[in-house]
């Protein structure tokens, strides 16, 4: 078995081994994975964090040893909480852009390393505290919707909930239907801030958002936005029309 780690801000994870293929998710800087197979210039990987699988360009990662993979697996490393920031390769002085959610392996006193590469970072790191969950959700406000996206430059509904919960210290699955299987089922009348709400289309879970309070939800639809919420579903803040049909509520944070 071989192992790898992303060394770029956002690496597209694709359904098939070609640039034109659908992007099913993104890998952020510092996220590690298992290498399952290699085909020409493409590598099929399985992410450690959420076990998502797909193809990435072989030029967009570096290999790491099993020892490094295992150390990253066992340690709760810092996560970037600035929407945009830069890191500097200490040896070459190269500057690399990174986004919120990037992982900083072995971070200490402004420095971290990936394999033998040493970097400096002077920005903020996530508190991984549940009390900051809604604050982190608001950092994504007005980020454009992007299928498979996981950053403030473009994000989908389940990528949004995954990122926000990750910044607050909770590792949850990638897709909405997977997220609906975790946590505790909550009755509508018992809902509260930070609960995850799911919505149906054609009898399938197709949308998810996070409650700000009993009557408002933040979610990615066109962009990350705040809309009304009631027992019917999401009520568009301007048109007052029902846009998503309510299915269920799950609680991850007590």
C-alpha positions as CSV (number, residue, x, y, z in Angstrom):
1,X,0.0,0.0,0.0
2,X,1.2,3.5,-0.9
3,X,0.2,6.8,0.7
4,X,0.0,10.4,-0.3
5,X,-0.9,14.0,0.8
6,X,-2.2,17.1,-0.9
7,X,0.4,19.9,-1.3
8,X,-2.0,22.4,-3.1
9,X,-4.8,24.5,-1.9
10,X,-7.6,22.6,-3.7
11,X,-7.2,19.4,-5.7
12,X,-10.1,18.2,-7.8
13,X,-11.3,14.7,-7.0
14,X,-12.8,13.3,-10.1
15,X,-15.2,10.5,-11.0
16,X,-13.0,9.3,-13.9
17,X,-9.2,9.7,-14.7
18,X,-9.5,12.7,-17.1
19,X,-9.6,16.4,-16.7
20,X,-13.1,16.6,-18.3
21,X,-14.6,14.3,-15.7
22,X,-17.1,15.3,-13.1
23,X,-15.6,16.7,-9.9
24,X,-17.1,14.7,-7.0
25,X,-15.2,16.5,-4.3
26,X,-12.0,18.4,-3.5
27,X,-8.9,17.6,-1.4
28,X,-7.6,20.5,0.7
29,X,-4.0,21.2,1.5
30,X,-2.6,18.7,4.0
31,X,-5.3,16.1,3.7
32,X,-3.9,12.5,3.4
33,X,-5.0,9.4,1.7
34,X,-4.3,5.9,0.6
35,X,-3.2,5.3,-3.0
36,X,-5.3,2.4,-4.5
37,X,-4.0,2.4,-8.1
38,X,-2.3,4.5,-10.7
39,X,-3.3,4.8,-14.4
40,X,-1.1,6.9,-16.6
41,X,-1.0,10.4,-15.1
42,X,-3.9,9.7,-12.7
43,X,-4.1,8.2,-9.2
44,X,-7.1,6.6,-7.6
45,X,-7.2,7.4,-3.9
46,X,-9.2,6.9,-0.7
47,X,-9.3,9.8,1.7
48,X,-8.6,9.1,5.3
49,X,-11.0,11.7,6.7
50,X,-14.2,10.6,5.1
51,X,-13.2,7.5,3.0
52,X,-14.3,9.2,-0.2
53,X,-12.7,7.8,-3.3
54,X,-11.9,9.2,-6.7
55,X,-9.2,10.1,-9.2
56,X,-6.7,13.0,-8.8
57,X,-3.9,14.2,-11.1
58,X,-0.6,12.5,-10.1
59,X,1.2,15.9,-10.3
60,X,-0.9,17.3,-7.4
61,X,0.3,15.4,-4.4
62,X,3.5,13.9,-2.9
63,X,3.9,10.4,-1.5
64,X,4.4,9.9,2.2
65,X,5.5,6.9,4.2
66,X,3.2,4.7,6.2
67,X,4.8,6.1,9.4
68,X,3.8,9.7,8.3
69,X,0.3,8.5,7.3
70,X,-0.1,6.7,10.6
71,X,1.1,9.8,12.6
72,X,-1.3,12.1,10.8
73,X,-4.1,9.5,11.4
74,X,-3.4,9.4,15.1
75,X,-2.9,13.1,15.8
76,X,-5.4,15.9,15.9
77,X,-3.5,18.4,13.8
78,X,-4.4,22.1,13.5
79,X,-6.8,23.3,10.8
80,X,-6.7,26.7,9.1
81,X,-9.6,29.0,9.9
82,X,-8.8,32.0,7.8
83,X,-10.8,32.1,4.6
84,X,-7.7,32.8,2.5
85,X,-4.1,32.8,3.6
86,X,-0.6,31.9,2.4
87,X,2.1,29.5,3.6
88,X,5.8,29.8,2.9
89,X,8.2,27.0,2.1
90,X,11.1,27.8,4.5
91,X,13.8,26.3,2.3
92,X,12.8,27.8,-1.1
93,X,10.8,30.8,0.0
94,X,8.0,29.7,-2.3
95,X,4.5,31.1,-1.4
96,X,1.5,28.7,-1.6
97,X,-2.1,29.9,-1.2
98,X,-4.4,27.9,1.1
99,X,-8.0,28.1,2.2
100,X,-10.1,27.5,5.3
101,X,-10.0,23.9,6.2
102,X,-6.4,23.1,5.2
103,X,-4.5,20.8,7.6
104,X,-1.2,21.8,9.1
105,X,0.7,18.6,10.1
106,X,3.0,18.9,13.1
107,X,2.2,22.6,13.5
108,X,4.0,24.4,16.3
109,X,5.0,28.0,16.9
110,X,4.1,29.1,13.4
111,X,5.9,26.2,11.6
112,X,4.8,22.8,10.3
113,X,6.2,20.1,8.0
114,X,5.1,17.7,5.3
115,X,7.7,15.0,4.9
116,X,11.0,16.9,4.7
117,X,9.3,20.1,3.5
118,X,9.1,22.8,6.2
119,X,6.6,25.7,6.0
120,X,5.6,28.7,8.0
121,X,2.1,29.9,8.6
122,X,1.1,33.1,10.5
123,X,-2.7,32.9,10.3
124,X,-5.4,31.6,12.6
125,X,-6.3,28.0,13.4
126,X,-9.7,26.5,14.1
127,X,-10.8,26.3,17.8
128,X,-12.4,22.9,17.1
129,X,-15.0,24.0,19.7
130,X,-18.8,23.5,19.2
131,X,-19.5,27.0,20.4
132,X,-17.9,28.4,17.3
133,X,-19.8,26.3,14.8
134,X,-22.2,29.1,13.7
135,X,-19.3,31.6,13.5
136,X,-17.5,29.3,11.1
137,X,-20.7,28.8,9.1
138,X,-21.0,32.5,8.6
139,X,-17.4,32.6,7.1
140,X,-18.8,30.9,4.1
141,X,-21.7,33.3,3.5
142,X,-22.1,34.2,-0.2
143,X,-19.6,31.6,-1.3
144,X,-20.8,30.4,-4.7
145,X,-22.4,27.0,-5.1
146,X,-20.1,24.5,-6.8
147,X,-20.9,20.8,-7.2
148,X,-18.1,18.9,-5.4
149,X,-16.7,22.1,-3.9
150,X,-15.3,22.5,-0.4
151,X,-14.0,26.0,-0.1
152,X,-15.1,29.7,0.1
153,X,-14.4,29.8,-3.7
154,X,-17.1,27.3,-4.3
155,X,-18.9,24.7,-2.2
156,X,-21.9,22.3,-2.3
157,X,-24.5,21.8,0.4
158,X,-22.9,18.7,2.0
159,X,-19.4,20.0,1.6
160,X,-20.5,23.1,3.5
161,X,-21.9,21.1,6.5
162,X,-18.8,18.9,6.5
163,X,-16.4,21.8,6.5
164,X,-18.2,23.7,9.2
165,X,-18.4,20.7,11.5
166,X,-14.8,19.9,10.8
167,X,-13.7,23.3,11.9
168,X,-15.7,22.8,15.1
169,X,-14.0,19.5,15.8
170,X,-16.4,17.0,14.4
171,X,-15.5,14.7,11.4
172,X,-18.7,13.9,9.5
173,X,-19.2,12.1,6.1
174,X,-19.1,13.9,2.7
175,X,-22.5,13.4,1.2
176,X,-25.9,14.5,2.5
177,X,-27.4,11.0,2.5
178,X,-24.4,9.7,4.5
179,X,-24.7,12.6,7.0
180,X,-28.4,11.8,7.5
181,X,-27.3,8.4,9.0
182,X,-25.2,9.9,11.9
183,X,-26.0,11.7,15.1
184,X,-29.4,11.5,16.8
185,X,-32.8,11.9,15.2
186,X,-34.6,15.1,16.5
187,X,-38.3,15.9,16.4
188,X,-39.1,19.2,14.6
189,X,-40.4,20.8,17.8
190,X,-37.1,20.0,19.6
191,X,-34.8,21.6,17.0
192,X,-32.1,24.0,18.0
193,X,-29.1,25.9,16.6
194,X,-26.4,23.8,15.0
195,X,-28.8,20.9,14.2
196,X,-28.4,19.5,10.6
197,X,-31.6,19.5,8.5
198,X,-32.2,17.3,5.5
199,X,-34.5,17.8,2.5
200,X,-36.2,15.5,0.0
201,X,-36.5,15.5,-3.8
202,X,-37.9,12.6,-5.7
203,X,-38.0,10.6,-2.5
204,X,-34.2,11.0,-2.0
205,X,-32.1,13.1,0.4
206,X,-30.8,15.8,-1.9
207,X,-30.1,18.8,0.3
208,X,-28.7,19.7,3.7
209,X,-28.2,22.8,5.9
210,X,-27.5,24.0,9.4
211,X,-30.0,25.6,11.7
212,X,-28.9,29.1,12.9
213,X,-31.9,29.1,15.2
214,X,-35.4,27.5,15.2
215,X,-36.6,29.6,12.3
216,X,-33.5,30.2,10.1
217,X,-31.1,28.0,8.2
218,X,-27.8,28.5,6.5
219,X,-27.2,26.4,3.5
220,X,-25.5,26.3,0.0
221,X,-28.1,26.8,-2.7
222,X,-26.9,29.1,-5.6
223,X,-24.6,30.5,-2.9
224,X,-24.2,30.0,0.9
225,X,-27.2,31.9,2.1
226,X,-29.6,32.4,5.1
227,X,-33.3,31.5,4.6
228,X,-36.3,30.8,6.7
229,X,-37.2,27.4,7.9
230,X,-40.5,25.8,9.1
231,X,-42.2,22.4,9.2
232,X,-42.7,22.5,5.4
233,X,-39.0,23.2,4.6
234,X,-36.9,26.1,3.5
235,X,-38.6,29.4,2.8
236,X,-36.7,31.7,0.4
237,X,-35.8,34.9,2.3
238,X,-36.9,37.2,-0.5
239,X,-39.6,35.4,-2.6
240,X,-41.1,33.6,0.5
241,X,-41.5,30.5,-1.7
242,X,-40.9,27.0,-0.5
243,X,-37.7,25.9,-2.1
244,X,-36.8,22.6,-0.3
245,X,-39.1,20.1,1.3
246,X,-38.3,19.1,4.9
247,X,-37.4,15.5,5.6
248,X,-35.6,15.1,9.0
249,X,-33.3,16.7,11.6
250,X,-30.2,15.1,13.1
251,X,-28.2,16.3,16.1
252,X,-24.4,15.8,16.3
253,X,-23.7,18.4,19.0
254,X,-25.6,18.1,22.3
